[in-house]
Amino acid sequence: MGGVNATAAAATHSFGRSPVIPVVTIDDPRRAVGLARALVAGGLTAIEVTLRTPAALDCIRAVAGEVDGLVVGAGTVLDARQADEAMAAGARFLVSPGATESLIEAVRRTGCPWLPGAGTAAEAMRLAEAGFAQLKFFPAEPSGGVAFLRAVAPVLPDIRFCPTGGIDAKNASAYLALPNVFAVGGSWVAPSAALASGDFAAIESLARAAAALRG
C-alpha cells in the first residue's frame, strides 16, 4: 500500500502546479504536438490524452518525445494492456473512469501514478483503503459536483480529488476553491473546433486563462 500511496503522491506532484488538466481526444500526432506546445506557452503543465482513437498512443509518444515542460498522461485506461501500452508510449500518469480489482493489481505492478475514478463516497473509501488517496471524481457534475465534494471533505479528510465531467470555464473556480480538490480536468481548454482548424493561438489563450484560475 505504501508504494501505491507514493506513486499517487508522485502523480499529484507531477501536475499539482497545474490547476487544470486538459482532457483531449485526438488522432493526429503532429496536431497533438502543436496543442501541447500551446498549453505549455499558456502556463499549463499536464495533459490527459484519452485512449479513444487509433492514434492515441502515437499522440502520447509524440508529445512525450517532442514537448518539454508538459507531463503527458493517458486517460480512459480500462485494463492492463492499455496501461502497459500507454506507459511504453511515454505516459507518466494514468487516469481511469473507475476501478476494478484486476485494474488495481495491474497498476500496482506498473508502479505508475494513477488517478482511478470514484463517483460516490463508498467508491472513494474502497480506493483509499486500497492505497489510493488521490482520485478522479467522475462524472463530477452528475455525481453531485461541488456540493458532494464539500460534504465529503470533513468525513474523508485524507482524500483529494481531480473532478472531471461537466467542468468548464464557468464552474472550474468553484471546484478549485475546495480544499480537497488539487486540480480539475476538462476539455474546454482545447475545444474540438480549435483543434480541427489548428488554431493553437486560441488554445494558448484559453490555457493562460485556465492557468490563472488558482493564483
C-alpha positions in Angstrom: 0.0 0.0 0.0 2.8 2.4 0.8 4.2 2.1 -2.8 0.8 2.9 -4.2 0.5 5.9 -2.0 3.9 7.0 -3.1 3.0 6.8 -6.8 -0.3 8.6 -6.2 1.6 11.4 -4.4 4.1 11.5 -7.4 1.1 12.0 -9.7 -0.2 14.9 -7.6 3.3 16.4 -7.6 3.6 16.0 -11.4 0.6 18.1 -12.2 -0.1 19.8 -8.9 1.2 23.1 -10.3 -1.4 23.0 -13.0 -4.9 23.8 -11.7 -6.4 22.5 -15.0 -5.6 19.3 -16.8 -6.9 19.4 -20.4 -8.6 16.2 -21.3 -8.2 15.7 -25.1 -9.3 13.1 -27.7 -7.0 13.5 -30.7 -6.0 11.4 -33.6 -3.2 13.4 -35.2 0.3 13.3 -33.6 1.5 16.5 -35.3 -1.6 18.3 -34.1 -1.1 16.8 -30.6 2.4 18.3 -30.5 1.1 21.7 -31.6 -1.6 21.5 -28.9 0.9 20.5 -26.3 3.2 23.4 -27.1 0.3 25.8 -26.9 -0.6 24.5 -23.5 2.9 25.0 -22.2 3.0 28.5 -23.7 -0.2 29.3 -21.8 1.2 28.0 -18.5 -0.3 24.6 -18.1 1.9 21.7 -17.2 -0.1 18.5 -17.8 -2.4 16.9 -20.4 -4.5 13.8 -20.4 -4.7 12.1 -23.8 -7.7 9.7 -23.9 -7.2 6.3 -25.4 -10.2 6.7 -27.6 -8.7 6.9 -31.1 -6.5 4.5 -33.0 -3.7 7.1 -33.0 -3.9 8.0 -29.3 -0.7 6.1 -28.4 1.1 7.8 -31.3 -0.1 11.2 -30.0 1.2 10.4 -26.5 4.5 9.2 -27.9 4.9 12.4 -30.0 4.1 14.7 -27.1 6.4 12.9 -24.7 9.2 12.9 -27.1 9.0 16.4 -28.5 7.5 18.8 -25.9 9.4 19.9 -22.8 7.6 21.3 -19.8 4.5 19.1 -20.1 3.6 15.9 -18.3 1.6 13.7 -20.6 -0.8 11.1 -19.2 -3.2 8.6 -20.7 -6.9 8.6 -19.9 -9.7 6.1 -20.2 -7.3 3.4 -19.2 -9.6 0.3 -18.7 -7.3 -2.7 -18.5 -3.7 -3.9 -18.0 -2.9 -3.9 -21.7 -3.8 -0.3 -22.1 -1.8 0.7 -19.0 1.3 -1.1 -20.3 0.9 0.3 -23.8 0.4 3.9 -22.5 3.5 3.7 -20.3 5.5 2.3 -23.2 4.4 5.2 -25.3 5.7 7.7 -22.7 2.7 8.4 -20.4 3.8 9.5 -17.0 0.4 9.0 -15.3 -2.7 7.0 -15.9 -6.4 8.0 -15.5 -9.4 5.7 -15.4 -13.2 6.4 -15.1 -13.5 3.8 -12.4 -11.6 0.9 -10.9 -11.8 -2.9 -11.0 -9.7 -5.4 -8.9 -7.8 -6.5 -12.0 -7.0 -2.9 -13.0 -5.9 -2.1 -9.4 -3.5 -5.0 -9.5 -2.3 -4.2 -13.0 -1.5 -0.6 -12.0 0.3 -1.8 -8.8 2.6 -3.9 -10.9 3.5 -0.9 -13.2 4.2 1.5 -10.3 2.9 4.3 -12.5 1.0 7.2 -10.9 -2.7 6.6 -11.3 -6.0 8.5 -10.8 -8.8 6.0 -10.5 -12.3 7.3 -10.8 -14.8 7.4 -8.0 -18.3 8.9 -8.1 -19.5 8.0 -4.6 -18.2 8.1 -1.1 -18.2 4.3 -0.9 -16.1 4.1 -4.1 -13.7 6.7 -2.7 -13.4 4.8 0.6 -12.7 1.5 -1.1 -10.0 3.1 -3.3 -8.4 4.8 -0.3 -8.4 1.5 1.6 -6.6 0.0 -1.4 -3.9 2.7 -1.1 -5.2 5.4 -3.5 -5.8 8.8 -1.8 -5.7 10.9 -4.9 -8.8 10.2 -7.1 -10.6 11.3 -10.2 -14.1 12.4 -9.2 -16.2 11.3 -12.2 -18.6 12.2 -13.6 -18.3 15.3 -11.4 -21.4 17.3 -12.3 -23.9 14.4 -12.5 -22.4 12.9 -9.3 -23.2 16.0 -7.1 -20.5 18.4 -8.1 -19.2 21.0 -5.7 -21.9 20.1 -3.1 -20.8 16.5 -3.0 -17.1 17.4 -2.6 -17.9 19.9 0.1 -19.9 17.4 2.0 -17.3 14.6 2.0 -14.3 16.8 2.8 -14.8 16.6 6.6 -15.5 12.9 6.7 -12.9 11.8 4.1 -10.2 14.3 5.1 -7.3 12.4 3.6 -8.7 12.0 0.1 -8.1 14.6 -2.6 -9.9 14.8 -5.9 -9.4 15.9 -9.5 -13.1 16.4 -10.7 -13.8 15.7 -14.3 -17.0 15.6 -16.2 -19.1 18.7 -16.9 -16.2 21.1 -15.8 -15.8 24.2 -17.8 -14.5 27.8 -17.5 -17.7 28.8 -15.7 -17.6 26.4 -12.8 -13.9 25.4 -12.6 -13.1 28.1 -10.0 -15.8 26.8 -7.6 -14.2 23.4 -7.7 -10.7 24.7 -7.3 -11.7 26.7 -4.2 -12.4 23.5 -2.3 -9.6 22.2 0.0 -10.0 18.6 -1.2 -9.5 19.5 -4.9 -6.0 19.6 -6.3 -6.9 20.2 -10.0 -9.8 19.8 -12.4 -9.9 18.1 -15.7 -11.8 19.3 -18.7 -11.9 19.6 -22.5 -12.8 23.3 -22.7 -9.2 24.4 -22.9 -8.7 22.5 -26.2 -12.1 22.8 -28.0 -12.6 20.4 -30.9 -13.1 23.3 -33.4 -9.8 24.9 -32.5 -8.0 21.5 -32.7 -9.6 20.8 -36.1 -8.5 24.1 -37.5 -5.1 24.2 -35.9 -5.9 27.4 -34.0 -3.2 27.0 -31.4 -3.2 30.7 -30.6 -6.8 30.3 -29.3 -5.8 27.3 -27.3 -2.8 29.1 -25.8 -5.2 32.0 -24.7 -7.6 29.5 -23.1 -4.7 27.8 -21.4 -3.4 31.1 -20.0 -6.8 31.8 -18.5 -7.1 28.3 -17.1 -3.6 28.5 -15.5 -4.7 31.7 -13.7 -7.7 30.1 -12.1 -5.7 29.3 -9.0 -3.2 32.0 -8.3 
